Amino acid sequence: MTTYRQAADQAFTRLVTLWDKTISFQNGGGGGGFFWMCGNTLHVAIDYLRMSQQRDSYGFSEDALNFFDKYITNKDPKTWKNDPFWVDDYGWWGIALGQAYFGADVLGYSADLKKRLYDHILNCWIAMNSAWDPSLMKNIDPQVQIYGGVPNSTDDVTLSGRNCVTNEVYWRLCWTLFDITHDANFLPKDQDAATWFAAGKKAGVLFNPDGLVNERFKGTKDFNPNWNWLGDQGLFLACCFLNKQFDQNNLGLNQAISIVKSVQTSRVISQEIPVLHEELAPYSQFYLDYAGGKGVFMRNLAELNWYFHNVPGTTYDEWIRTNAAAVWNHRTSEGQFNFFWNNEGTEPQNWGYNDPMTKAVLQASGLSALTAASTFNPDTAIPAKVAATAGARD
């Protein structure tokens, strides 16, 4: 029988090949999503290396920084909001590089590389902070008066505007730099994502009827009432968890737990097969951009699970193992992970990007589940099929 750690090791080995020193992303084709998806794949690789206590002998961070510098040549991050890539990309990158910074000793990074990581994290924060828009957000309901937030693009295109994911990654990046520096200036009160989300919660436009975070506030441009991306759920729960010491406007630990419960109830195949499920994005040009949502949720759930391991009997271990087992048991003959973790749907014929990059993104998503399962259950054998259980905690 294969253990969760053995499966994670094999999945990571395949990811190294698919990563190909970032070549697969440089040749990704499709739209500009290749940039942020490279940063997100870095995050997954660093999480695995830190979990397994390995040095980064593969050069992931060096590769990633060189990739970043190849595409971001503008030296003034305050103006990056006007560049071709969307603003939330810098949040994804900053958070990923933060994970590498925090794990620098285990990963075997030099002082020079660690400083280079920090400089890029800081620039990503400056880019997002400089993009904050203090104006009133347009809403079809005139009673909803919400100001502020970071838009993902200054262009009026499909899915542009002050959506949730952009402000979640900004919120998380603020915490990243605060945790590095202990400087409260990185949690600015006049540009506070927690306050922005709290305003959305109070106005009744943040959550859907199931208690899930909407892709963007109800009533704003491009709002889709049926779109509640699992990546949003993961990022939001992690930010609320980090916010627990302040619990500002009830956006703290209890809110993080509430999001998890909502996902357990409404975003799994069934209560008998509690494997994460979501459909493809409503826009085909963004299929791959949103294909990693389950992995994003799982890695952020893993952070909450760390906390609950200090509270006997309240971990999410079983649910995490169930999802990791589904990923592993439904891999292809070449060891490739799929979008539908339990093979409950039909995979798209066209993802809009080249094959190596597409496979890297999907592999990274599944690896997040195996990394999470390996953290506390490395030597547990993966069952031949997903256990039929409605329980999501041990």
C-alpha positions as CSV (number, residue, x, y, z in Angstrom):
1,M,0.0,0.0,0.0
2,T,1.1,3.5,-0.7
3,T,1.3,5.9,2.2
4,Y,0.3,9.6,2.0
5,R,3.9,10.7,2.2
6,Q,5.0,8.3,-0.5
7,A,2.2,9.6,-2.7
8,A,3.2,13.2,-2.0
9,D,6.9,12.3,-2.9
10,Q,5.8,10.8,-6.2
11,A,3.5,13.7,-7.0
12,F,6.2,16.2,-6.3
13,T,8.7,14.4,-8.5
14,R,6.3,14.7,-11.4
15,L,5.7,18.4,-10.6
16,V,9.5,19.1,-10.8
17,T,9.4,17.7,-14.3
18,L,6.3,19.6,-15.3
19,W,7.8,22.8,-13.8
20,D,10.9,22.5,-16.0
21,K,12.7,25.4,-14.5
22,T,9.6,27.5,-15.3
23,I,9.9,26.8,-19.1
24,S,6.4,25.3,-19.2
25,F,5.0,28.6,-17.9
26,Q,7.1,30.7,-20.2
27,N,5.7,28.8,-23.1
28,G,2.3,28.5,-21.6
29,G,0.3,30.2,-24.4
30,G,-3.2,31.3,-23.7
31,G,-3.8,34.4,-21.7
32,G,-1.8,36.3,-19.1
33,G,-2.7,33.8,-16.4
34,F,0.5,32.0,-16.9
35,F,2.2,34.6,-14.7
36,W,0.2,34.2,-11.5
37,M,-0.2,30.4,-12.0
38,C,3.6,30.1,-11.9
39,G,3.7,31.9,-8.6
40,N,1.0,29.6,-7.2
41,T,2.8,26.5,-8.4
42,L,5.9,27.8,-6.6
43,H,3.8,28.0,-3.4
44,V,2.7,24.4,-3.7
45,A,6.3,23.2,-4.2
46,I,7.6,25.2,-1.2
47,D,4.8,23.8,1.0
48,Y,5.9,20.3,0.1
49,L,9.6,21.0,0.7
50,R,8.8,22.5,4.1
51,M,6.5,19.7,5.0
52,S,9.1,17.1,4.1
53,Q,12.0,19.1,5.6
54,Q,14.0,19.2,2.4
55,R,16.5,21.7,1.1
56,D,15.4,23.3,-2.2
57,S,18.1,21.5,-4.2
58,Y,15.8,22.0,-7.3
59,G,16.2,25.8,-7.3
60,F,12.5,26.6,-7.2
61,S,12.8,30.0,-5.6
62,E,15.8,31.0,-7.9
63,D,13.8,29.9,-10.9
64,A,10.7,31.8,-9.8
65,L,12.5,35.0,-9.0
66,N,14.2,35.0,-12.4
67,F,10.9,34.3,-14.0
68,F,9.3,37.2,-12.1
69,D,12.1,39.6,-13.1
70,K,11.8,38.5,-16.7
71,Y,8.2,39.7,-16.9
72,I,8.1,42.5,-14.4
73,T,10.7,45.0,-15.7
74,N,9.1,48.1,-14.4
75,K,11.2,49.2,-11.4
76,D,8.4,51.2,-9.7
77,P,5.9,48.9,-8.0
78,K,3.6,51.8,-7.3
79,T,2.7,51.8,-11.0
80,W,2.4,48.0,-11.5
81,K,-1.4,48.4,-11.4
82,N,-1.1,49.9,-14.9
83,D,0.9,47.0,-16.3
84,P,-0.5,44.1,-18.3
85,F,-0.8,41.7,-15.4
86,W,-3.8,41.9,-13.0
87,V,-3.1,43.3,-9.6
88,D,-4.1,40.2,-7.7
89,D,-1.2,38.4,-9.4
90,Y,1.2,40.3,-7.1
91,G,-0.7,39.0,-4.1
92,W,-0.3,35.4,-5.2
93,W,3.4,35.9,-5.8
94,G,4.0,37.8,-2.6
95,I,2.3,35.1,-0.5
96,A,4.2,32.3,-2.2
97,L,7.5,34.1,-1.8
98,G,6.6,34.7,1.8
99,Q,6.4,30.9,2.3
100,A,9.8,30.6,0.8
101,Y,11.1,33.4,3.1
102,F,9.7,31.8,6.2
103,G,11.2,28.4,5.3
104,A,14.6,29.8,4.2
105,D,16.6,27.9,6.9
106,V,15.0,24.5,6.1
107,L,15.2,25.2,2.4
108,G,18.9,26.0,2.7
109,Y,18.7,29.6,1.3
110,S,21.6,32.0,1.5
111,A,21.3,35.4,3.2
112,D,21.4,37.0,-0.3
113,L,18.6,34.9,-1.6
114,K,16.5,35.5,1.5
115,K,17.0,39.3,1.0
116,R,16.0,39.0,-2.6
117,L,12.8,37.2,-1.5
118,Y,12.0,39.9,0.9
119,D,12.5,42.7,-1.6
120,H,10.1,41.0,-4.0
121,I,7.5,40.4,-1.3
122,L,7.7,44.1,-0.3
123,N,7.4,45.2,-3.9
124,C,4.3,43.0,-4.4
125,W,2.8,44.6,-1.3
126,I,3.6,48.1,-2.5
127,A,2.0,47.3,-5.8
128,M,-1.3,46.2,-4.2
129,N,-1.3,48.8,-1.5
130,S,-0.9,51.5,-4.2
131,A,-3.8,50.1,-6.1
132,W,-6.3,50.6,-3.2
133,D,-9.3,52.6,-4.5
134,P,-11.0,54.6,-1.7
135,S,-14.1,55.4,-3.8
136,L,-17.6,54.2,-3.4
137,M,-18.2,50.8,-5.2
138,K,-21.0,50.8,-7.7
139,N,-23.9,48.5,-6.7
140,I,-27.3,48.0,-8.2
141,D,-28.7,48.4,-4.7
142,P,-28.3,52.1,-3.7
143,Q,-28.5,51.1,0.0
144,V,-25.2,49.3,-0.3
145,Q,-22.6,51.9,0.4
146,I,-19.1,50.3,0.5
147,Y,-15.9,52.2,0.0
148,G,-12.4,51.0,-0.7
149,G,-10.9,47.8,-1.9
150,V,-8.2,46.8,-4.4
151,P,-9.4,46.3,-8.0
152,N,-7.8,43.6,-10.0
153,S,-7.5,45.7,-13.1
154,T,-7.8,49.3,-14.1
155,D,-9.3,48.3,-17.4
156,D,-13.1,47.7,-17.7
157,V,-12.9,44.1,-18.9
158,T,-14.7,40.9,-18.0
159,L,-14.2,40.1,-14.3
160,S,-12.3,43.3,-13.6
161,G,-13.1,45.3,-10.5
162,R,-12.9,45.0,-6.7
163,N,-13.5,41.2,-6.4
164,C,-13.0,39.1,-3.3
165,V,-9.9,37.2,-4.3
166,T,-7.9,40.3,-5.0
167,N,-8.6,41.7,-1.6
168,E,-8.1,38.3,0.1
169,V,-4.6,38.0,-1.3
170,Y,-3.9,41.6,-0.3
171,W,-5.1,40.9,3.2
172,R,-2.9,37.8,3.4
173,L,0.1,39.7,2.0
174,C,-0.4,42.3,4.7
175,W,-0.2,39.6,7.3
176,T,2.8,38.1,5.6
177,L,4.8,41.3,5.9
178,F,3.6,42.0,9.4
179,D,4.7,38.6,10.5
180,I,8.2,39.2,8.9
181,T,8.7,42.7,10.2
182,H,6.2,43.2,13.1
183,D,5.6,46.6,11.6
184,A,2.0,47.6,12.0
185,N,2.3,49.8,8.9
186,F,1.7,46.7,6.9
187,L,-1.7,46.4,8.4
188,P,-2.9,49.9,7.4
189,K,-6.1,51.0,9.1
190,D,-7.1,53.3,6.2
191,Q,-6.6,50.5,3.6
192,D,-7.7,47.5,5.6
193,A,-9.1,44.5,3.8
194,A,-10.7,43.2,6.9
195,T,-12.8,46.4,7.3
196,W,-13.7,46.1,3.6
197,F,-14.9,42.5,4.0
198,A,-16.7,43.4,7.2
199,A,-18.6,46.1,5.4
200,G,-19.6,43.5,2.8
201,K,-20.7,41.1,5.5
202,K,-22.8,43.7,7.3
203,A,-24.5,44.8,4.0
204,G,-25.4,41.1,3.2
205,V,-23.4,41.0,0.0
206,L,-20.4,39.0,0.9
207,F,-21.9,35.5,1.5
208,N,-24.3,33.4,-0.5
209,P,-27.3,31.7,1.3
210,D,-25.0,28.7,2.1
211,G,-22.5,30.9,3.9
212,L,-19.9,30.8,1.2
213,V,-17.9,33.8,0.0
214,N,-19.1,35.2,-3.3
215,E,-16.6,35.6,-6.1
216,R,-17.4,39.4,-5.7
217,F,-20.0,41.4,-3.7
218,K,-23.6,40.9,-4.7
219,G,-24.9,43.7,-6.8
220,T,-21.5,44.7,-8.3
221,K,-20.2,44.3,-11.9
222,D,-20.1,40.7,-13.2
223,F,-21.7,39.3,-10.1
224,N,-22.7,35.6,-10.5
225,P,-24.9,34.3,-7.6
226,N,-23.8,30.7,-8.4
227,W,-20.1,31.3,-8.3
228,N,-18.4,30.7,-5.0
229,W,-14.9,29.6,-5.9
230,L,-13.2,27.2,-3.4
231,G,-10.0,29.3,-3.7
232,D,-11.9,32.2,-2.2
233,Q,-13.2,30.0,0.6
234,G,-9.6,28.9,1.4
235,L,-8.0,32.3,1.3
236,F,-10.8,33.9,3.3
237,L,-10.8,31.3,6.0
238,A,-7.0,31.7,6.3
239,C,-7.2,35.5,6.6
240,C,-9.9,35.2,9.3
241,F,-7.8,32.7,11.1
242,L,-4.8,35.0,11.0
243,N,-7.1,37.8,12.2
244,K,-8.2,35.8,15.2
245,Q,-6.2,37.9,17.7
246,F,-8.3,40.9,16.7
247,D,-11.5,39.2,15.6
248,Q,-12.3,42.5,13.9
249,N,-16.0,42.8,13.1
250,N,-16.4,39.0,13.9
251,L,-13.9,38.1,11.1
252,G,-11.8,35.8,13.3
253,L,-11.5,32.2,14.2
254,N,-15.3,31.6,14.4
255,Q,-15.7,32.9,10.9
256,A,-12.9,30.7,9.6
257,I,-14.6,27.6,11.2
258,S,-18.0,28.7,9.7
259,I,-16.5,28.8,6.2
260,V,-15.2,25.3,6.6
261,K,-18.6,24.1,7.8
262,S,-20.2,25.7,4.8
263,V,-17.8,24.0,2.4
264,Q,-18.4,20.6,4.2
265,T,-22.1,21.0,3.8
266,S,-22.5,22.4,0.2
267,R,-19.2,22.0,-1.7
268,V,-18.6,18.2,-1.6
269,I,-19.8,15.4,-3.8
270,S,-22.2,14.2,-1.1
271,Q,-22.2,13.8,2.6
272,E,-21.4,10.1,2.0
273,I,-18.4,11.0,-0.2
274,P,-17.1,14.3,1.2
275,V,-14.6,15.0,-1.5
276,L,-14.4,18.7,-2.6
277,H,-16.3,19.4,-5.8
278,E,-16.9,22.4,-7.9
279,E,-17.7,23.0,-11.6
280,L,-15.4,24.7,-14.1
281,A,-15.4,28.5,-14.1
282,P,-18.4,30.2,-15.8
283,Y,-16.0,31.7,-18.4
284,S,-14.1,29.2,-20.6
285,Q,-11.1,31.6,-21.0
286,F,-10.6,31.3,-17.3
287,Y,-10.9,27.6,-16.9
288,L,-7.3,27.0,-15.9
289,D,-7.0,30.2,-13.8
290,Y,-9.7,28.7,-11.4
291,A,-8.8,25.0,-11.8
292,G,-6.6,25.1,-8.7
293,G,-9.3,26.2,-6.3
294,K,-9.6,22.9,-4.5
295,G,-5.8,22.9,-3.8
296,V,-5.9,26.5,-2.6
297,F,-8.7,25.6,-0.2
298,M,-6.9,22.5,1.0
299,R,-3.6,24.2,1.8
300,N,-5.3,26.9,3.7
301,L,-7.4,24.4,5.6
302,A,-4.1,22.7,6.5
303,E,-3.1,25.9,8.3
304,L,-6.2,25.9,10.4
305,N,-5.6,22.2,11.0
306,W,-2.2,23.0,12.5
307,Y,-4.0,25.1,15.1
308,F,-6.6,22.5,16.0
309,H,-3.9,19.9,16.5
310,N,-3.3,21.7,19.8
311,V,-7.0,21.1,20.7
312,P,-7.6,17.3,21.1
313,G,-10.4,15.8,19.0
314,T,-11.0,18.7,16.7
315,T,-8.7,18.2,13.7
316,Y,-9.6,18.0,10.1
317,D,-7.3,15.1,9.5
318,E,-10.0,12.6,8.2
319,W,-11.5,15.0,5.7
320,I,-8.0,16.0,4.4
321,R,-7.1,12.3,4.0
322,T,-10.3,11.6,2.2
323,N,-9.6,14.3,-0.3
324,A,-6.0,13.3,-0.7
325,A,-7.0,9.6,-1.3
326,A,-9.5,10.7,-4.0
327,V,-6.7,12.7,-5.8
328,W,-4.3,9.7,-5.6
329,N,-6.8,7.0,-6.5
330,H,-8.0,8.8,-9.6
331,R,-4.6,9.8,-11.1
332,T,-3.9,8.8,-14.7
333,S,-1.6,6.0,-15.7
334,E,1.3,8.5,-16.0
335,G,0.6,9.8,-12.5
336,Q,-1.2,12.9,-13.5
337,F,-3.9,14.5,-11.3
338,N,-7.2,15.6,-12.7
339,F,-9.4,18.6,-12.1
340,F,-12.2,16.4,-10.8
341,W,-10.5,14.7,-7.8
342,N,-13.0,11.8,-7.6
343,N,-13.5,11.5,-11.3
344,E,-17.1,12.7,-10.9
345,G,-17.0,14.9,-14.0
346,T,-15.7,15.1,-17.6
347,E,-12.4,16.9,-18.0
348,P,-12.3,19.8,-20.5
349,Q,-10.8,19.1,-24.0
350,N,-9.3,22.5,-24.1
351,W,-7.9,24.4,-21.2
352,G,-6.6,27.3,-23.2
353,Y,-2.9,26.8,-22.3
354,N,-0.3,24.4,-23.4
355,D,-0.3,20.8,-22.1
356,P,2.8,20.9,-19.8
357,M,1.6,24.1,-18.0
358,T,-2.0,22.8,-17.7
359,K,-0.7,19.5,-16.2
360,A,1.6,21.5,-13.8
361,V,-1.4,23.5,-12.5
362,L,-3.6,20.5,-12.0
363,Q,-0.7,18.5,-10.5
364,A,0.0,21.3,-8.1
365,S,-3.6,21.4,-6.9
366,G,-3.7,17.7,-6.1
367,L,-0.3,17.9,-4.4
368,S,-1.6,20.4,-1.9
369,A,-4.1,17.8,-0.7
370,L,-1.3,15.2,-0.3
371,T,1.0,17.6,1.4
372,A,-1.8,18.5,3.9
373,A,-2.4,14.8,4.5
374,S,1.3,14.0,4.9
375,T,1.8,16.7,7.5
376,F,0.2,14.6,10.4
377,N,-0.4,11.2,8.7
378,P,2.7,10.5,6.6
379,D,2.8,6.8,7.3
380,T,-0.9,6.1,6.9
381,A,-1.8,3.9,4.0
382,I,-4.1,5.4,1.3
383,P,-7.3,3.3,1.1
384,A,-8.3,1.8,-2.2
385,K,-11.4,3.9,-2.3
386,V,-12.7,7.0,-0.5
387,A,-14.3,6.1,2.8
388,A,-18.1,6.7,2.8
389,T,-18.4,9.0,5.7
390,A,-20.1,12.3,6.4
391,G,-17.6,13.1,9.2
392,A,-15.0,15.7,8.3
393,R,-13.1,15.7,11.6
394,D,-11.4,12.9,13.6
